Amino acid sequence: MKKWLVFGLCSLLVNFSFAQDVAVAKLRNETSRNIKKEVDTSTWNWKRGGVYNFNLSQSSLSNWAGGGDNFNMAFTSYFNYFAFYQRPRHNWDNNFDLNIGYMQSSNLGGRKNDDRIDLLSKYGYKIDSVGQIFISGLLNVRSQIFDGYAYSGTKSTFTSSLLSPAYIILSAGVDYKPNTNLSIFFSPLTSRSTLVLNRALANNGKYGVDSGKYFIRETGLFVTVNYNKNLTPTIAYRARADFFSNYYEKPENINLYMTNFLTFKLSKNFSATYSLDLMYDDKIRIFGPNKTSPGLQVKSIIGIGYVKPLTIKKTISKSKMVAAAGSSSGATSNK
């Protein structure tokens, strides 16, 4: 009887040890295997491109009865770059415009005739099933690079400089995009800041900023309309119109900023261009005998010159490696 009891206890111990070895081996295999990695196949859909335009004109006169400058030369240049990002519920539009122009004549001397920097960034999140309405945020910065002067005969008056003025708009609202060519952004809550960082201009109280101060901030209603379309295979049109109303000071005086740009393609790299800019700001008093009245500012430029498209359409796939579980530290050890 004792022999059978001893035999049974030995068998039980052997089976328990074997089961334990199997469990340990299984656990070791689980910890020593390589971690499985998953690939995120989501794509970042960026469309990038732009255009560069350069126009040059020159004229000279000698014994010309009709009169005019003996020598006149002018150039204008326009650079645009855009980067649009799109995913099923996200849109991020970025646009940069740079305009530079200069003219030289025998009677008037040298002066700029165009100078503008314009950066616009707008992000939107789709809230409807069709994909036409987005909750959006917008940032716009607009200024210039070189000093500007107003001319009266041979007299010149210093009027502007880098970041003097500069306009910064920070806005939250709703963006309506019925198609790929049109965008209407409406914001009931917008901050509009006007900067005059040049000390001489700030001391003179230019552009609605109080004398001796460098900026003014306004809160109001903001609407911007953007339109971009190839009207024909050889004619392209871009337009933008901004409207702003200050809630706390003369809300009926709507500030306007509008740009229009037409391109007529003549050949592969040569085009005729026409730009028309309109601007009205009740705080900019540059009209009247004493320069104390606001008015509509108009700038129109026609040119024929070299045009270089910069269009790049590219979709970038982003693979994101994600660990399935556990820590990588010591996970591949076979010890």
HELIX and SHEET records of a PDB file:
HELIX    1   1 LYS A    2  SER A   32  1                                  31    
HELIX    2   2 ARG A  199  ASN A  203  1                                   5    
HELIX    3   3 LYS A  206  GLY A  208  5                                   3    
SHEET    1   A 2 LYS A  37  ASP A  40  0                                        
SHEET    2   A 2 LYS A 320  ALA A 323 -1                                        
SHEET    1   B13 ILE A 312  SER A 317  0                                        
SHEET    2   B13 THR A  43  SER A  60 -1                                        
SHEET    3   B13 PHE A  71  ARG A  87 -1                                        
SHEET    4   B13 HIS A  90  SER A 105 -1                                        
SHEET    5   B13 GLY A 109  LYS A 126 -1                                        
SHEET    6   B13 ILE A 133  SER A 143 -1                                        
SHEET    7   B13 ALA A 166  TYR A 176 -1                                        
SHEET    8   B13 LEU A 182  LEU A 195 -1                                        
SHEET    9   B13 PHE A 215  THR A 232 -1                                        
SHEET   10   B13 ILE A 235  ASN A 246 -1                                        
SHEET   11   B13 ASN A 255  LYS A 265 -1                                        
SHEET   12   B13 PHE A 270  TYR A 280 -1                                        
SHEET   13   B13 GLN A 297  PRO A 309 -1                                        
SHEET    1   C 2 GLY A 148  SER A 152  0                                        
SHEET    2   C 2 LYS A 155  SER A 160 -1                                        
END                                                                             
